[in-house]
Amino acid sequence: MININMDKAKEVHKSKLREARKPILEKLDVDYMRTLEQNGDTSQIVAKKQELRDITSHTDLVNASNIDELKAFWPDILND
């Protein structure tokens, strides 16, 4: 039987999540600056950026007890 270190697996998965969110955050940074320059409302952009930052501490990720649960955690926001 293969023993999986869930703590290590979670860290690996977090790295993948961070990698996937990086270009989304970069695009949102540009959107934020453009909106700010136009004196627009940045609240939705700020909220989406925070949601992306919070992914690595999401309860579904933190509480994953097996590799299948861990693999299943891929928030839709990362598919934008």
C-alpha positions in Angstrom: 0.0 0.0 0.0 1.2 3.5 -0.9 1.3 5.9 2.0 0.8 9.6 1.0 2.0 12.4 3.1 -1.1 14.7 3.0 0.8 17.7 4.4 3.3 17.5 1.6 0.6 16.8 -1.0 -1.3 19.9 0.2 1.8 22.0 -0.2 2.3 20.7 -3.7 -1.3 21.4 -4.6 -1.1 24.9 -3.1 1.9 25.6 -5.4 -0.2 24.5 -8.4 -3.0 26.8 -7.3 -0.6 29.7 -6.9 0.8 29.1 -10.3 -2.7 29.1 -11.8 -3.8 32.2 -10.1 -0.7 34.3 -10.9 -1.7 35.3 -14.4 -5.2 36.1 -13.2 -3.9 38.3 -10.5 -1.6 40.1 -12.9 -4.5 40.8 -15.2 -6.6 42.1 -12.3 -3.7 44.4 -11.3 -3.9 45.9 -14.8 -7.7 46.2 -14.6 -7.4 47.8 -11.2 -4.9 50.4 -12.4 -7.0 51.3 -15.5 -10.2 51.6 -13.3 -8.3 53.7 -10.8 -7.0 56.0 -13.5 -10.6 56.5 -14.7 -11.8 57.1 -11.2 -14.0 54.0 -11.4 -15.2 51.6 -8.7 -12.5 49.1 -7.9 -14.4 47.2 -5.3 -15.2 44.2 -7.5 -11.6 43.9 -8.6 -10.4 44.1 -5.0 -12.9 41.4 -3.9 -11.9 39.0 -6.7 -8.2 39.5 -5.9 -8.9 38.7 -2.3 -10.9 35.6 -3.3 -7.9 34.4 -5.3 -5.5 35.1 -2.3 -7.8 33.1 0.0 -7.7 30.0 -2.2 -4.7 28.5 -0.4 -6.5 28.6 2.9 -9.9 27.4 1.7 -11.5 24.9 4.1 -12.0 22.3 1.4 -8.2 22.4 0.8 -7.2 22.5 4.5 -9.6 19.8 5.5 -8.9 17.4 2.5 -8.3 14.0 4.1 -7.3 12.1 1.0 -5.7 12.6 -2.4 -9.0 12.4 -4.2 -10.5 15.3 -2.1 -7.3 17.3 -2.7 -7.4 16.8 -6.4 -11.1 17.7 -6.5 -10.4 21.1 -5.1 -9.9 23.4 -8.1 -12.0 26.6 -7.7 -13.9 27.8 -10.8 -12.3 31.2 -10.4 -9.1 29.7 -11.6 -10.8 28.8 -14.9 -11.4 32.4 -15.9 
